[in-house]
Amino acid sequence: MPLQPEHKQYSGVVHGVVLAALMDTVAGFAAYTVTPIEKDVLSAEIKTSFLRASWGEELRAIGYVMKPGRNIHFCECEIYCGDKLVCKGSGTFCVVYSNV
């Protein structure tokens, strides 16, 4: 994710809500990889741990499915700024029928 000035606080560090939103998005996409095509996933709960301040031009996020299920998936995400792990999070995602 390329960083823009609006993603940063007055001091230049990436705002925590940006990291939390990225974590939820990437973990959610990981959940989609184990979800039947006729279903969707919704965030039921997320936890985000901020490990260090992040300054830089880009964030890299990696999502993992830790426990897939028929009704609930549990996923994790790691976010890096450069080579530093800056955030780690987890999410519980409900599997629901899609409206599409």
JONOR-V926495 format. One record per run of one state. SS is the DSSP state (hx for helix, st for strand, lp for the rest). FROM is the first residue (numbers start at 1). LEN is the number of residues. If there is no record, write none. Layout:
# JONOR-V926495
SS & FROM & LEN
SS & FROM & LEN
This chain:
# JONOR-V926495
lp & 1 & 1
st & 2 & 1
lp & 3 & 2
hx & 5 & 3
st & 8 & 1
lp & 9 & 5
st & 14 & 1
lp & 15 & 1
hx & 16 & 17
lp & 33 & 6
st & 39 & 12
lp & 51 & 7
st & 58 & 1
lp & 59 & 1
st & 60 & 8
lp & 68 & 4
st & 72 & 10
lp & 82 & 2
st & 84 & 14
lp & 98 & 3
